[in-house]
Amino acid sequence: MEPYVGTIKLFPFAFAPVGWLLCNGASVSNNTYQALYSLIGTKYGGTATSFQLPNLTNTAPTSPSASVQQMAYYIAVTGLYPSRS
């Protein structure tokens, strides 16, 4: 099932799947991620040419074992565009 652009999901691995970006507050290009920018704009910060992703790095569940990879939240940058009507 294809996600909606802007969907945030918790994944049990430490890499971004294709079409997803880590929710770590990074600054990304408006031009590169136009669909996502049209939905969240500069809600989490940004400039005239970039916007920031939500920062959820300290909100994911953690394991007491250092050998277990951390879970992380990712935001969909490709997929279905949500209808506004």
Wavefront OBJ file of the C-alpha trace (Angstrom):
o trace
v 0.000 0.000 0.000
v 1.406 3.343 -1.052
v 1.616 5.947 1.750
v 0.324 9.492 1.583
v 3.043 12.129 1.230
v 3.671 13.503 4.723
v 2.806 10.269 6.538
v 5.095 9.693 9.520
v 5.824 6.102 10.534
v 8.044 4.357 13.035
v 10.318 1.780 11.391
v 12.331 -0.846 13.310
v 15.593 -0.210 11.484
v 18.207 2.508 11.215
v 18.019 3.443 7.527
v 15.548 5.412 5.425
v 13.534 3.249 3.016
v 13.201 4.509 -0.575
v 10.721 7.408 -0.638
v 11.149 8.240 3.063
v 13.374 10.676 4.997
v 14.478 10.489 8.625
v 12.531 12.874 10.883
v 15.642 14.498 12.322
v 14.992 18.196 11.729
v 17.157 18.262 8.599
v 16.843 21.104 6.134
v 15.772 19.941 2.653
v 15.196 21.687 -0.669
v 11.757 23.094 -1.546
v 12.387 22.190 -5.198
v 13.448 18.606 -4.509
v 10.495 17.819 -2.212
v 7.772 20.068 -3.652
v 4.850 17.805 -2.680
v 5.948 17.571 0.955
v 6.724 21.304 1.064
v 3.207 22.096 -0.180
v 1.802 20.182 2.799
v 4.027 21.218 5.719
v 5.692 24.394 4.426
v 7.978 25.976 7.017
v 6.009 24.720 10.025
v 9.212 23.214 11.460
v 11.503 25.990 10.200
v 13.050 26.942 6.906
v 14.093 29.652 4.489
v 13.044 30.855 1.038
v 14.687 27.825 -0.605
v 14.476 25.106 2.032
v 12.296 23.755 4.807
v 12.936 21.598 7.838
v 11.608 18.148 8.562
v 10.042 17.439 11.950
v 12.609 16.437 14.574
v 11.456 13.226 16.243
v 14.893 11.811 17.056
v 14.356 11.643 20.822
v 10.801 10.317 20.712
v 11.277 6.806 19.290
v 11.305 3.832 21.658
v 14.785 2.635 22.579
v 16.255 -0.679 23.619
v 18.260 -1.121 26.819
v 20.703 -3.190 24.740
v 23.282 -1.194 22.804
v 23.543 -4.070 20.305
v 19.946 -3.547 19.143
v 19.538 -0.986 16.368
v 17.329 1.933 17.260
v 13.910 2.464 15.797
v 13.316 5.777 14.078
v 10.524 7.910 12.643
v 10.493 8.606 8.901
v 8.312 10.869 6.737
v 7.028 9.842 3.303
v 8.243 12.095 0.499
v 6.715 10.049 -2.326
v 3.341 8.406 -2.636
v -0.250 9.538 -2.873
v -1.000 13.238 -2.520
v -3.826 13.794 0.000
v -7.027 15.283 -1.378
v -8.226 18.466 0.294
v -11.899 17.975 -0.516
l 1 2 3 4 5 6 7 8 9 10 11 12 13 14 15 16 17 18 19 20 21 22 23 24 25 26 27 28 29 30 31 32 33 34 35 36 37 38 39 40 41 42 43 44 45 46 47 48 49 50 51 52 53 54 55 56 57 58 59 60 61 62 63 64 65 66 67 68 69 70 71 72 73 74 75 76 77 78 79 80 81 82 83 84 85
